[in-house]
Amino acid sequence: MNRYRQAKWNEPLLFEMSVKGRVSHKFPEVDKDIRRVAESIESMIHPEMIRAQPPSLPEVSELQIVRHFTRLSQMNFSVSSGTYPLGSCTMKYNPVINDLAANTSGFSWLHPLQDVSTCQGALELMWELERWLAEITGMDAVTLQPAAGAQGEYTGVMVIREYHKCVTNECEQRNEMLIPDAAHGTNPASAAMAGYKVVVLPSSADGLVDLDALRAAAGPRTAGLMLTNPNTIGVFEKDIEEIAEIVHDAGGLLYYDGANLNAIMGITCPGDMGFDVVHMNLHKSFSTPHGGGGPGAGAVGVKKSLEEFLPKPRIVRKDDGSFDFEDNLPRSIGRVHGFYGNFGILVRAYSYIYSLGKQGIRAVAENAVLNANYVAHHVSRIPGFTLPYSKDAPRMHECVISAEELKEETGVTAMDVAKRLLDFGVHAPTVYFPLIVPEALMIEPTETESKQDLDLFISALNQISRESNETPEKVKGAPHMTAVSRLDEYRAAHPKTLTLSWRMFQKQNRDKVD
């Protein structure tokens, strides 16, 4: 099991390697036509927008650049180097063909300000992608504008707010958003940003929505319920039709958090469960490399009664078959992002769906569920680990394991387990979430992991369980094989220790000298 070891390079910053006058590439002289176009564009730019001095960039050779980023990659962890079971994040492997599609010059060289007549292919791709996503989710209309999952949430909640303002005339009265206690943290944040009071619903003993609590909370002040299905525990909300009925009878709308869409796509859809609004993480379910804050795309789908409130502009197909943007939408919530979202992510999602087709999308969900249940079955039988809530219910795309018994018996925490996993070439699962599970390890293997890789992951947890009983200090001191040893989590996140730019790095060094 101890075959994994990260490289440890004493790698300086590119700025520290910089030597004045050193270059990595010399561009060829441009021809007269290109120079004339460049001069024409430059003449349209206001002088105040032009830098007086060129930006201060490092002056390094091509070889230095290649070695620098190769070494950094050897000190890093990615889904390309090992299992990445980060629960709720769906860190699946992203086929290279999707990147090739996004890098096609006809897509990658587009400018958002160019005339629509010159980018008909891009508009057609987005128009068609909207319809594919509508079919997958059971919605009637989709916008691709939101640039992230949380922004998709906010967009969906604002659509609900506008609906109550324009249709039910109860916007001021319906000022409460119902949210389960196991929900993703962005749910209450999005609702609060939209001006709603958050009403938290407790989970039942099975980790599902407590129907009695829902009935008690739903009423004339209810704007809607934000829910994901399967839920954060990884269990399908079997009472979803009754949940939808309770919310709708109270006059509210049902919002679907698409973080867990990977478990059901191609098998069932939120629209069939009674949801009115859906957001989708295209960077999760539809395969775009993500992490570290981006890139992302949080497409939002709605039922017909809510379509007029979607962000503008909308992509429309005209009678002659050409495509255009439609801005004349008086009831729209307006723009939520500059231009029309993260286009490169949309191309990747299109490529992913196109290459898989209807049967392939269903197979993705089936294999994701199979992998999660395989892990849940084996890990819950390892000493120290238990499967909380609905023990007999099948898990969907992910499973939440509790290390509470391990902590009580050995003092080894879920965080210690997560750090030790890094020594086996496995990225840590999400820890301490959902909050209703003590010492939680949230594991999402995705459909892209093979049985062999899952067996290595399970074997690593078995060894960590043994070590926790025999040499707990070894686990508590992990990781040992990574480029950087265990960080001080508090200091790493503290504003005074974060170094986000070369300028900050220089200032911090000056302050140390002073």
Order of alpha helices (4+ residues) and beta strands (2+ residues): alpha-alpha-alpha-alpha-alpha-alpha-beta-alpha-beta-alpha-beta-alpha-beta-alpha-beta-alpha-beta-alpha-beta-beta-beta-alpha-beta-alpha-alpha-beta-beta-alpha-alpha-alpha-alpha
